[in-house]
Amino acid sequence: MRFARYERRGAVTATACAVVVGEPGEERLHDLRGATTVLDLAAAGPDAGSGIEAAREAAAWAQRSSSPVPLADVRLLPPLQPPSVRDFVAFEEHVEGVARAVSGDDGVVAEWYDAPTFYFTNPHSLVGAHDDVPVPPGSRRFDYELEVAAVVGGAGTNLSPAAARGHVFGYTIFNDWSARDLQGREMKVNLGPAKGKDSAATLGPWVVTADELAELRDDDGYLALGLQAFVDGRRTGHDLLSNAAWTFEEMLAYASRGTWVRPGDVLGSGTCGNGGCLAELWGRSGRQEPPPLAPGDVVRLEVEGIGAVENRVVAGPDLADLPAVPRARARDRRRARAVEGVAR
């Protein structure tokens, strides 16, 4: 089952959530009952299995009871509004290349192998499958990142990898757009990335429920989905999701350690290897070829079993037109307040 969130083109109406039916190029949407959302389905029970059963019932009702809406008549939105977004870095090949391009490091740090590291990114910056994506202010090295994301179903804490499988509601495509020059400066402070990855992240085109992709697991339990990236029609990267160092179940188990994961939380796989982003290619070749993304470029990401997202890069705000933020001010580090009538 595929579930999408959309708004009608040219209409001033509330957004709707729908089940997606039909072959590629012939998709149509059937609205879910009332105000039901994808997050509602994911949260429908103590685990994701309950959510998938609720999704099956909701999809059946929608196809019986609501009129079809052609996909061409709508703007696809991110399929859900997640409470949180964790983005992992699970592909060794990606880390090797990007470390050289962003920080000048050579190779993968030993700590990477210890656990599936992630950072929290901005759930308010999500854009839809075909939305325009502005270049972040001040960036000259803009990049895409080809990822798959898992959507959490039932809440859980201190999960084992085996138990975590029952807490995955579905999967979608994730493009963690990155300003590599901003990212490189920030990470020299040993914190971040912050503004390097704060401007946009594509989520879509829809959520495919976990049961739909079960047959694509390999013998080791990895989802062996084919991944491809294109810039202006030229293929720049391709990989298999199963080349990740950890499964989504292992990443989810780690995310739940000592805390809770909740329905609708999104977990990105991290960028795949073999051209899953431009920075990996730059790091390997020592030159910016292909060049950084610029206004007018069209980035298309395809994932087997899920679909495709395609976004056009457009000009963003000029840094010179935005309010200035001062550099750090030198301070004399007084330990007492300098206030008239108060001892210093």
C-alpha positions as CSV (number, residue, x, y, z in Angstrom):
1,M,0.0,0.0,0.0
2,R,1.1,3.5,-0.8
3,F,-0.1,6.6,1.2
4,A,0.3,10.2,0.1
5,R,-0.5,13.7,1.4
6,Y,-1.5,16.3,-1.2
7,E,-3.2,19.5,-2.1
8,R,-5.2,20.2,-5.3
9,R,-3.3,22.4,-7.8
10,G,-4.8,25.9,-8.0
11,A,-7.3,25.2,-5.2
12,V,-7.4,26.9,-1.8
13,T,-8.3,23.8,0.2
14,A,-7.1,21.8,3.2
15,T,-4.6,19.1,2.5
16,A,-5.8,15.5,2.1
17,C,-4.3,12.1,2.7
18,A,-5.0,9.3,0.3
19,V,-4.1,5.8,-0.8
20,V,-2.3,5.7,-4.1
21,V,-3.4,3.0,-6.7
22,G,-2.4,2.4,-10.3
23,E,0.7,1.7,-12.3
24,P,3.5,4.3,-12.8
25,G,2.2,7.1,-14.9
26,E,-1.4,6.1,-14.2
27,E,-1.6,6.7,-10.5
28,R,-4.7,8.0,-8.9
29,L,-5.5,9.0,-5.3
30,H,-8.5,7.9,-3.2
31,D,-9.0,10.1,-0.1
32,L,-8.9,8.4,3.3
33,R,-11.9,8.7,5.6
34,G,-12.4,12.1,7.2
35,A,-9.3,13.7,8.5
36,T,-7.3,10.5,8.7
37,T,-3.5,11.0,8.2
38,V,-0.6,8.8,7.5
39,L,0.6,9.5,11.0
40,D,-2.8,8.3,12.3
41,L,-2.3,5.0,10.5
42,A,1.2,4.5,11.8
43,A,0.0,5.2,15.3
44,A,-3.0,2.8,15.1
45,G,-2.0,0.3,17.7
46,P,0.8,-0.8,20.0
47,D,3.1,-1.8,17.1
48,A,3.5,-1.2,13.4
49,G,1.7,-4.4,12.6
50,S,-1.4,-2.9,14.0
51,G,-0.8,0.2,11.9
52,I,-0.4,-1.8,8.7
53,E,-3.7,-3.6,9.4
54,A,-5.4,-0.3,10.0
55,A,-3.8,1.0,6.8
56,R,-5.2,-2.0,4.9
57,E,-8.7,-1.3,6.2
58,A,-8.4,2.4,5.4
59,A,-7.2,1.7,1.9
60,A,-10.1,-0.6,1.2
61,W,-12.6,2.0,2.4
62,A,-11.0,4.7,0.4
63,Q,-11.2,2.8,-2.9
64,R,-14.8,1.8,-2.3
65,S,-16.0,5.2,-1.1
66,S,-14.0,8.1,-2.5
67,S,-13.7,9.3,-6.1
68,P,-10.3,8.9,-7.8
69,V,-8.1,12.0,-8.2
70,P,-5.5,11.9,-11.0
71,L,-2.0,12.4,-9.7
72,A,-1.4,15.0,-12.3
73,D,-4.0,17.2,-10.7
74,V,-2.3,17.5,-7.3
75,R,0.8,18.8,-5.6
76,L,2.3,16.0,-3.5
77,L,3.4,17.1,0.0
78,P,5.7,15.2,2.3
79,P,3.5,12.2,3.1
80,L,3.5,12.9,6.9
81,Q,4.6,15.6,9.3
82,P,7.1,13.7,11.5
83,P,7.7,14.5,15.2
84,S,11.4,14.0,14.6
85,V,13.9,13.2,11.9
86,R,17.1,11.2,12.6
87,D,19.5,10.9,9.7
88,F,22.1,8.1,10.0
89,V,25.3,7.6,8.1
90,A,25.3,3.9,7.3
91,F,27.3,3.6,4.0
92,E,31.0,3.2,4.4
93,E,31.7,4.2,0.8
94,H,29.9,7.5,1.2
95,V,31.8,8.3,4.4
96,E,35.1,7.6,2.7
97,G,34.5,10.1,-0.1
98,V,32.7,12.8,1.8
99,A,35.3,12.9,4.6
100,R,37.9,14.0,2.0
101,A,35.6,16.5,0.3
102,V,34.1,18.2,3.4
103,S,36.8,18.0,6.1
104,G,39.9,16.9,4.3
105,D,40.2,13.8,6.3
106,D,41.5,10.6,4.8
107,G,39.5,7.4,5.4
108,V,36.8,6.4,7.9
109,V,37.3,7.1,11.6
110,A,37.4,4.0,13.8
111,E,34.4,5.2,15.8
112,W,32.1,5.0,12.8
113,Y,32.3,1.2,13.0
114,D,31.2,1.1,16.7
115,A,27.5,2.1,16.2
116,P,25.1,3.5,13.6
117,T,25.7,7.3,14.2
118,F,23.0,9.8,13.4
119,Y,22.1,13.5,13.8
120,F,18.7,15.1,14.3
121,T,17.7,17.3,11.4
122,N,14.9,19.8,10.9
123,P,11.4,18.3,10.5
124,H,10.1,21.8,9.5
125,S,12.2,22.0,6.4
126,L,10.6,19.0,4.6
127,V,9.5,19.6,1.0
128,G,7.4,17.5,-1.4
129,A,8.4,15.2,-4.2
130,H,8.3,17.8,-6.9
131,D,8.7,21.1,-5.0
132,D,11.4,23.6,-6.0
133,V,14.4,23.7,-3.7
134,P,16.2,27.1,-3.1
135,V,20.0,27.2,-2.7
136,P,20.7,28.1,0.9
137,P,21.9,31.6,1.5
138,G,25.7,31.9,1.2
139,S,26.2,28.5,-0.3
140,R,28.3,27.8,-3.4
141,R,28.6,24.0,-3.0
142,F,25.0,22.7,-3.0
143,D,24.5,19.0,-3.1
144,Y,21.8,16.3,-3.1
145,E,21.9,13.1,-1.0
146,L,20.2,9.9,-2.1
147,E,18.6,8.1,0.9
148,V,15.8,5.8,2.0
149,A,13.8,6.6,5.2
150,A,11.9,4.4,7.5
151,V,8.7,5.6,9.2
152,V,8.2,4.3,12.8
153,G,4.9,2.7,13.7
154,G,4.4,1.7,17.3
155,A,6.3,3.4,20.1
156,G,9.1,1.6,21.7
157,T,12.2,1.9,23.9
158,N,15.3,-0.2,24.3
159,L,14.3,-2.3,21.4
160,S,16.2,-5.3,20.1
161,P,16.8,-5.4,16.3
162,A,14.4,-8.3,16.1
163,A,11.7,-6.4,17.9
164,A,12.4,-3.3,15.9
165,R,11.2,-4.9,12.7
166,G,7.7,-4.8,14.1
167,H,8.0,-1.1,14.7
168,V,8.6,-0.1,11.1
169,F,5.4,1.1,9.4
170,G,6.8,1.9,6.0
171,Y,9.5,3.4,3.8
172,T,9.9,6.5,1.6
173,I,12.6,8.4,-0.3
174,F,14.7,11.0,1.5
175,N,16.9,13.7,-0.1
176,D,19.0,15.3,2.6
177,W,20.0,18.5,0.6
178,S,23.4,19.7,1.8
179,A,25.3,23.0,1.6
180,R,28.8,21.5,1.7
181,D,30.7,24.7,2.2
182,L,28.5,25.7,5.2
183,Q,28.7,22.2,6.5
184,G,32.5,22.1,6.3
185,R,32.9,25.3,8.3
186,E,30.4,24.2,11.0
187,M,31.9,20.8,11.6
188,K,35.3,22.2,12.3
189,V,33.7,23.3,15.6
190,N,33.0,19.6,16.2
191,L,29.3,20.3,16.2
192,G,26.6,20.1,13.6
193,P,25.9,20.0,10.7
194,A,23.5,22.9,11.3
195,K,22.8,25.4,8.5
196,G,24.7,23.0,6.2
197,K,21.6,20.8,6.2
198,D,18.8,23.1,7.5
199,S,17.2,24.5,4.4
200,A,15.4,21.6,2.8
201,A,14.9,17.8,2.8
202,T,12.7,16.0,0.3
203,L,10.4,13.3,1.7
204,G,8.2,11.4,-0.7
205,P,6.6,10.7,-3.0
206,W,4.6,8.6,-0.6
207,V,5.0,6.0,2.2
208,V,5.1,2.4,1.1
209,T,4.0,0.1,3.9
210,A,6.7,-2.4,5.1
211,D,4.8,-5.5,4.0
212,E,5.0,-4.4,0.4
213,L,8.8,-4.5,0.4
214,A,9.3,-7.7,2.4
215,E,10.0,-9.8,-0.7
216,L,12.9,-7.6,-1.6
217,R,14.9,-8.6,1.5
218,D,18.1,-10.5,0.9
219,D,19.3,-13.6,2.8
220,D,20.9,-11.4,5.5
221,G,17.7,-9.5,6.1
222,Y,18.7,-6.3,4.3
223,L,16.3,-4.5,1.9
224,A,18.1,-4.9,-1.5
225,L,16.4,-1.9,-3.2
226,G,18.1,-0.4,-6.2
227,L,18.9,3.3,-5.9
228,Q,19.7,5.8,-8.6
229,A,20.4,9.5,-8.8
230,F,20.2,11.8,-11.9
231,V,21.2,15.4,-12.4
232,D,19.6,16.9,-15.5
233,G,19.0,13.5,-16.9
234,R,22.6,12.2,-16.4
235,R,23.0,9.4,-14.0
236,T,25.4,10.4,-11.3
237,G,25.0,7.6,-8.8
238,H,23.6,4.1,-8.2
239,D,23.8,1.6,-5.4
240,L,21.8,-1.0,-3.4
241,L,20.3,-0.1,-0.1
242,S,21.6,-3.5,1.1
243,N,25.2,-2.1,1.0
244,A,24.5,-0.2,4.2
245,A,26.5,-1.4,7.2
246,W,23.3,-1.7,9.3
247,T,19.7,-2.7,8.7
248,F,16.9,-0.3,9.5
249,E,16.0,-2.6,12.4
250,E,19.5,-2.2,13.8
251,M,19.4,1.6,13.4
252,L,16.0,1.8,15.0
253,A,17.1,-0.4,17.9
254,Y,20.1,2.0,18.5
255,A,17.8,5.1,18.2
256,S,15.6,3.6,20.9
257,R,18.4,3.0,23.3
258,G,17.7,4.8,26.6
259,T,14.8,6.8,25.1
260,W,11.6,6.4,23.1
261,V,10.9,6.3,19.4
262,R,7.3,7.4,18.6
263,P,4.9,6.8,15.7
264,G,5.8,9.0,12.7
265,D,9.5,9.4,13.6
266,V,11.6,9.3,10.5
267,L,14.9,7.5,10.2
268,G,17.1,8.3,7.2
269,S,19.5,5.6,6.0
270,G,22.3,8.0,5.3
271,T,23.5,8.6,1.8
272,C,24.3,5.6,-0.3
273,G,27.7,5.1,-2.0
274,N,28.8,5.1,-5.6
275,G,27.7,8.7,-6.3
276,G,24.8,8.9,-3.8
277,C,25.9,12.6,-3.6
278,L,28.3,14.9,-5.4
279,A,30.6,15.4,-2.5
280,E,31.6,11.7,-2.5
281,L,32.6,12.0,-6.1
282,W,34.5,15.2,-5.4
283,G,36.4,13.6,-2.6
284,R,37.4,10.6,-4.7
285,S,38.5,12.6,-7.8
286,G,40.0,15.7,-6.0
287,R,37.9,18.1,-8.2
288,Q,34.4,19.4,-8.3
289,E,33.1,17.3,-11.2
290,P,30.2,17.1,-11.6
291,P,29.9,20.7,-10.5
292,P,27.9,21.8,-7.5
293,L,24.1,22.1,-8.0
294,A,23.0,25.5,-9.4
295,P,19.6,27.1,-10.1
296,G,18.0,25.3,-13.0
297,D,19.4,21.9,-12.2
298,V,16.9,19.1,-11.8
299,V,17.7,16.3,-9.4
300,R,15.8,13.0,-9.7
301,L,16.1,10.2,-7.2
302,E,14.6,6.7,-7.9
303,V,14.2,3.9,-5.4
304,E,13.1,0.4,-6.4
305,G,9.7,-0.5,-4.9
306,I,9.0,3.0,-3.8
307,G,9.1,5.4,-6.8
308,A,10.8,8.7,-7.6
309,V,11.2,12.3,-6.5
310,E,12.3,15.1,-8.8
311,N,13.1,18.6,-7.6
312,R,14.3,21.7,-9.4
313,V,17.0,23.8,-7.8
314,V,16.1,27.5,-7.8
315,A,17.9,30.6,-6.5
316,G,17.6,31.3,-2.8
317,P,17.8,34.5,-0.8
318,D,21.0,36.4,-1.3
319,L,23.1,36.5,1.8
320,A,23.8,40.2,1.4
321,D,20.0,40.9,1.6
322,L,19.6,39.1,5.0
323,P,20.2,40.6,8.5
324,A,23.9,40.3,9.4
325,V,25.0,38.1,12.3
326,P,28.2,39.5,13.9
327,R,31.3,37.5,14.4
328,A,32.2,36.5,18.0
329,R,33.1,39.4,20.2
330,A,36.3,39.4,22.2
331,R,35.5,39.3,25.9
332,D,37.7,39.8,29.0
333,R,36.0,37.0,30.9
334,R,35.1,38.9,34.0
335,R,33.6,36.7,36.7
336,A,31.6,39.4,38.4
337,R,29.1,42.0,37.1
338,A,30.4,45.5,36.4
339,V,27.4,47.4,37.7
340,E,27.5,50.9,39.4
341,G,27.3,50.6,43.2
342,V,28.0,46.8,43.2
343,A,31.5,45.5,44.2
344,R,33.4,44.0,41.4
